[in-house]
Amino acid sequence: MAPTGVATDNIAGYTIHSQLPLPQRNPETAKLSPQGKSLKNLQLRFKGVTYVIFDEMSMIGRQMLGHVDGLLRVATQ
């Protein structure tokens, strides 16, 4: 995964926002607890995934990395 479309083209991957339901507005106050169909889709998407590799890590902020971590933990429970 990568934060930009250009980076995803370079690694034949996906953008972070296309794979994870990250908040678009007010990430400081966003609740990151997908439920129902959203949770099921997230779990199916990451079923069997052991590693996630990020390209252009320097473009991913501390807050976004925290959100990504939380969502991947929920997805792989």
Backbone hydrogen bonds in HBPLUS format (Angstrom, degrees):
<---DONOR---> <-ACCEPTOR-->    atom                        ^
c    i                          cat <-CA-CA->   ^        H-A-AA   ^      H-
h    n   atom  resd res      DA  || num        DHA   H-A  angle D-A-AA Bond
n    s   type  num  typ     dist DA aas  dist angle  dist       angle   num
A0055-ASP N   A0001-MET O   2.93 MM  54  6.37 152.5  2.00 154.5 163.6     1
A0002-ALA N   A0014-TYR O   3.04 MM  12  6.46 138.8  2.22 146.7 156.8     2
A0016-ILE N   A0002-ALA O   2.93 MM  14  5.66 140.4  2.09 142.5 145.7     3
A0008-THR N   A0004-THR O   3.11 MM   4  6.43 152.6  2.19 144.4 152.3     4
A0009-ASP N   A0005-GLY O   3.01 MM   4  6.26 147.8  2.11 145.8 153.8     5
A0010-ASN N   A0006-VAL O   3.22 MM   4  6.56 148.1  2.32 143.7 151.8     6
A0011-ILE N   A0007-ALA O   3.27 MM   4  6.60 136.1  2.47 142.0 152.8     7
A0011-ILE N   A0008-THR O   3.25 MM   3  5.24 132.7  2.49  94.0 106.0     8
A0012-ALA N   A0008-THR O   2.79 MM   4  5.54 109.7  2.29 142.3 158.1     9
A0013-GLY N   A0008-THR O   2.91 MM   5  4.68 159.6  1.96 132.3 137.9    10
A0018-SER N   A0015-THR O   3.21 MM   3  5.31 133.1  2.44  96.1 108.4    11
A0019-GLN N   A0016-ILE O   3.14 MM   3  5.44 143.2  2.28 105.6 115.8    12
A0020-LEU N   A0016-ILE O   2.98 MM   4  6.06 143.8  2.12 156.4 167.0    13
A0022-LEU N   A0020-LEU O   2.80 MM   2  5.61 132.7  2.02 111.0  95.9    14
A0029-THR N   A0026-ASN O   3.15 MM   3  5.78 141.2  2.31 115.8 123.8    15
A0040-LYS N   A0036-GLY O   3.02 MM   4  6.31 162.2  2.05 153.2 158.6    16
A0041-ASN N   A0037-LYS O   2.88 MM   4  6.07 163.7  1.91 153.3 157.2    17
A0042-LEU N   A0038-SER O   3.05 MM   4  6.19 155.2  2.11 141.5 148.4    18
A0043-GLN N   A0039-LEU O   2.90 MM   4  6.14 159.7  1.94 152.9 158.3    19
A0044-LEU N   A0040-LYS O   2.91 MM   4  6.13 156.0  1.96 149.6 156.3    20
A0045-ARG N   A0041-ASN O   2.92 MM   4  6.06 155.5  1.98 146.1 152.8    21
A0046-PHE N   A0042-LEU O   3.23 MM   4  6.46 146.2  2.36 143.6 151.0    22
A0047-LYS N   A0044-LEU O   3.36 MM   3  5.06 165.7  2.38  98.5 102.5    23
A0049-VAL N   A0046-PHE O   3.13 MM   3  5.26 166.2  2.15 122.9 124.1    24
A0059-MET N   A0056-GLU O   2.97 MM   3  5.72 163.7  2.00 122.6 127.8    25
A0060-ILE N   A0057-MET O   3.01 MM   3  5.36 164.5  2.03 114.4 119.3    26
A0065-LEU N   A0061-GLY O   2.92 MM   4  6.12 159.6  1.96 151.4 157.8    27
A0066-GLY N   A0062-ARG O   3.03 MM   4  6.26 148.0  2.14 141.2 149.5    28
A0067-HIS N   A0063-GLN O   3.04 MM   4  6.41 152.8  2.12 146.9 154.0    29
A0068-VAL N   A0064-MET O   2.83 MM   4  6.10 161.8  1.86 156.0 161.1    30
A0069-ASP N   A0065-LEU O   2.89 MM   4  6.04 161.1  1.92 146.8 152.0    31
A0070-GLY N   A0066-GLY O   3.01 MM   4  6.23 164.3  2.03 147.4 151.3    32
A0071-LEU N   A0067-HIS O   2.96 MM   4  6.18 162.9  1.99 152.8 157.3    33
A0072-LEU N   A0068-VAL O   2.88 MM   4  6.04 159.5  1.92 153.4 159.2    34
A0073-ARG N   A0069-ASP O   2.98 MM   4  6.16 150.1  2.07 147.5 155.7    35
A0074-VAL N   A0070-GLY O   3.10 MM   4  6.36 156.7  2.16 144.9 150.6    36
A0075-ALA N   A0071-LEU O   2.87 MM   4  6.04 156.6  1.93 145.9 153.1    37
A0076-THR N   A0072-LEU O   3.07 MM   4  6.12 138.2  2.25 139.5 148.1    38
A0077-GLN N   A0074-VAL O   3.46 MM   3  5.50 171.5  2.47 107.2 107.9    39
